[in-house]
């Protein structure tokens, strides 16, 4: 089975050897065009593994300090990956310092998701993403294509409900927001203090899969009372 690390190293070995060749003077777009390697990986994954209902998209970094003819991150090459719940990478894109081509109605980060999810648009599947990608428009866009989405979201995203973002809540409280004309649930939850900065940990989420609900978290507060959490995510 191909693991995420092996796939990235297989890809980078052939990719970077071309980029470091002094005789390679073609346009950057041609250098970044690695469809052969990427399609080879996709075909191998598809031949040995059938993904389940839960998929996730996130970025990762392949450490590399050599010379490249395309833009890279400070410490290596950035990958955008779509993986299964068991950690098997199904497909990936490389960040080359340029926007991903695709639907002009979507933002650059939304097009990353739209590109990677294309082969897996099967009714009933759920995509999990973080606030780098999530937006109300993207969640609605994927729902219209029979793909559920669950993800944390930044409150500055366009069309995120201002009433929910501005409403103050106490520790262990949860607030939900939904419109009758839209099948998307917005959630705001306040947990324990963030150990990094000492501020209250407040999470905002969007889900096209879940409905309103709360349940016991199985934990106790300092007064030995049961704490609660929304049913659509784990803390």
N, C-alpha and C positions, 0 to 999 in steps of 0.2 A: 504493500500500500504506500502511495506517495504521501509523505507528511508535508506540512506547510514549509518547514525548513528546507527539506530536500528539493521541493518544487522551486523555491526561490533561488537556491544555489544553482540548480540546473539552469534556470532561466538567466541568472546573472552571469554565469561563466561564459556562455555563448554571446550574450548581449554586450558585456563589457570588453570582451576581446576584440569585437568589431570597433567599438568606440575608441579604444586605445591605439588602434592601428593608424600610423601617420599617413597611410595612403588613402584613408577614407575621408574624402573631401566633399561628399554629397550633402544635400540639404538636410537640416536637422529633422525634418519630417520623415525622411527616408531612414535616418538612423533610428528614430523612435518607432518605426514600423516593424514590429516583431510578431506579426500575425502568425507566421509559421510556427514559432516556438509556442506561442500562446494557444493556438488551436491544437497543437500536439498534446499539450498538457490537458486541455479540456476533453479531448477525445479519450485519453487514457483514464481520466477520472470518470467519465460517463460510462466507460466499458466495464468498470469494476465496482462502481458504487452508485446507488440510486438514493438521492437525498430524501429525507423525511419531510415532515410538515413544517419544521422550524428551521429558519435560516437567519443568518446574521451577517451584516456588513460592517467592517471596521478597517482601520489602517494599521500597517505594521512597518517596521524599518529593518532593512537588510544592511548591516554594518559594512561600509566600504569607504576607503579613503583614497582610492586611485583617481585617475583623471577620467572624466566623462564629457562627451560633447553635448549633453543635455543637462538642464538644471537638476540638481539633486539637493537633498536636505543636508544639513551641516555634517551629520554623522553617518550618512549613507543614502540608500535609495529607498524612497517611500513607495509602498504597495497599498492599493485598495483591494481588499479581498472579500469574497463572499464565501462563507463557511457553513457547515452543518453544526448542529448542536453538539456533536461529538468531536468537533475540531478539524474535520476534513475540509481542506480548501478545494472549492469547486471551480473557481475562476478568479482572475485578478486583473488589475490594471496597474500600470506604472505611471507615477507622477513625473512628467517630462517638462514641467514648467509652462504648460499651456492648457487651455480649457479643453474639456472633453466635448467632442462634437455630439450633437444629438438634438433633442426637442428644444426649439428656441424658446418655448414658453417656460422652461425650467431653468433654475439657477445652475451655476457650475457644480455645486455639490449635489444638487438634485439629479443632475444628469449622470453623475457617477453611479448613483443608486439605480436609475432607470436603465443604464447600460448593462450593469452586472446582473440585474434581475430578469432580463429578457428571456433566457432559456428556461426559467423556473416559474413562469406565470401559470400555475395550476391552481384551480379553485380549492380553497381550504388551507393553503399554506400561509404561514405567518412570518413576517420579516421583523427582526429586532435590530434597532439602530440607536445611536446615541445622538446628543444634541448638535453634533457637527453636521448631521444630515437632515434631521427631522424638521418638518415644517407642516402647517395645516394644509397647504396646497399639495405637497408631496403625498401626504397620507390620503387625501381625497383622490388624487391621481391614481394611486395604486389600488385603492378600494374599487374604483371604476373598472379596474382590470383584474378583479377577483383575487386581489392579494391583500390580506390583513397586515396592518403595521402597528407595532408597539415601540415607543421610543421616548426617551427624555427629550425635552425641547427647551430652547431659550425663549424667554418671554418677549424678546424684542422681535420675534418673527412676525411677519405680516399676517393679519387676521387671527392672531392668538387673542383670546378674550381678555380685554383689559380689566374687567371686573374681577376675574380670577387672579390675575397677576398682582393687582394692587391690594387685594383683600388680605388682612392680617389674620393669622391663625396661630393657635397655641401648640405646644409640643404634643405630638402624637395625634393631632387633628388632621383630618383630610377634607378637602373641598372639591366638589365635582361640578362640571359645567358641560351642558350639552344642549344643542338646538334641535327642534323638531324636524327642521329641514335638512339636518346633517347627521349622518350616522357615525360621528366621531365624538369620543368622550375625552374631555380634558380634565386633568386631575392635578391638584396641588396638595402636597403632603409635607409636614414638618416632623423631622426625626430628631435624633440626638445632635449635639454640637459637633461640628466638623473639627477633628483633631488638628488639622493643618492650620486653621486660622482662628479657631475658637468661636466662630459664628454659628448660629443655628443652621442645620442642614435642611434646606428647603428644596424639594424636588418637584419639577413640573413635568407632566407626561401627556402624551397623546396616544390614544388607542382607538383603532377602528374595529377591534375584536371584542372588547369587553363592555359591560354595562356597569352601572353604579353598584358599588358594594363595598363593605368593610368587614374585616374579620380579626380575630385575635392573632397577634404576632407570635404568641407562645412565650413572650418575655414579660418580665415584671419591671415596674418603675421603682423608684426609691421608697415609695410608700406601699410597695407590694401589691399594687393594683395591676390588672392585666392591661397591656398596651395594645392598641389596635393599629391596623394598617389597611390600605386599600387592597382589594382582592386581585388587582391586576399587576402587581409587581412585588418582588421580594426585596427586603432590606438586609 
